[in-house]
């Protein structure tokens, strides 16, 4: 598993928590930053999954 997958999932979790705290406290800025962090995490996870797919494809070509 590519490190981007793990880091992306961590960012999503942190963003979700920050977003929820923003919702509960009425802090729209914190809520927006949390949503942005979640989106960043999803993109990073996608990059990691793409790298894994390419790596697996190359591995299959070699065998």
Residue pairs with C-beta under 8 A, 6 or more apart in sequence:
1 48
1 52
2 47
2 48
2 49
2 51
2 52
2 55
3 48
4 44
4 45
4 47
4 48
4 51
5 45
5 48
5 49
5 52
6 48
7 41
7 44
7 48
8 40
8 41
8 42
8 43
8 44
8 45
8 46
8 47
8 48
9 41
9 45
10 41
11 37
11 38
11 40
11 41
11 44
12 37
12 38
12 41
12 42
12 45
13 41
14 34
14 37
14 41
15 33
15 34
15 35
15 36
15 37
15 38
15 39
15 40
15 41
16 34
16 38
17 34
18 30
18 31
18 33
18 34
18 37
19 30
19 31
19 33
19 34
19 35
19 37
19 38
20 34
21 27
21 30
21 34
22 28
22 29
22 30
22 31
22 32
22 33
22 34
23 31
